[in-house]
Amino acid sequence: MNITINGQANDMPQNSTIAEVLQHIKQIQTGGIAVAINDTVVPKGKWATSQVAEGDKILIIKASQGG
């Protein structure tokens, strides 16, 4: 299925979870990030059970310190 991750098209197997999507993107560390599907933030505790669907837009935001 086709999904968009941070503005880039990606192909993932049907019924993939957010956790599986994050494993697919190997350069992403899961600490200090937030994930939203179609503008709805998904709590980290639900990443292993929340499935993505064809055409979903996923936004991954990494927390950073600022001043």
N, C-alpha and C positions, 0 to 999 in steps of 0.2 A: 504494500500500500504506500501511497505517496503522502508524506507529511512535510511541513516546513519547520525547520529548527533555526531560530535566530535569523530568519530571512533566506535560508538556503534550503533547496529541495533535497529531501532524503527519501530513500526507499527502505521501508522496514517490513518485516513479516506481519501478517494479519494478527490481531489480538495482542500486539506488543504492549507491555506496560511502560510506564515512565521509567522505572528502574532499568528495564531492558534497553530503552532508548539511550539512557545515560551510559550504559555499558558499551553501546555501539559507538558512542563518541568518546573514545578512549582518553582524549586530552582533557576531559572535564573531571575535576575533582568534586565529589559530592558534598564536601564540607563547605559551608559558607555560601551555598547557592539557594536560589528560589526558582521554582518552576511554575509556569502558568500555561494552561492549555486554553486557547481561544479567549484570552484575557481574564481567565479565572485561575487564581493561585491555588495550587494543590499542595496541601500540607505534606511534609516529608514522610510522615507516618503512613500515607496512602500511596506513595510512589510504587510500591510493590504490587498493588492491587488495582490501580487506576490505569485503564487501558486507553490507548490512543486510537483514533479512527481515521479513515481515509480523509485527507484534506485538512486535518487538524493543523493549527498553527501553534507551535510550542516556542515559548520564550524562556531562555535560561539566563538568569541574572546572577552575577557573582558579586558578593558583598565586598566592599573595599573601605579602608579607613580614609578619612579625609579630615581636613582641618578648616 
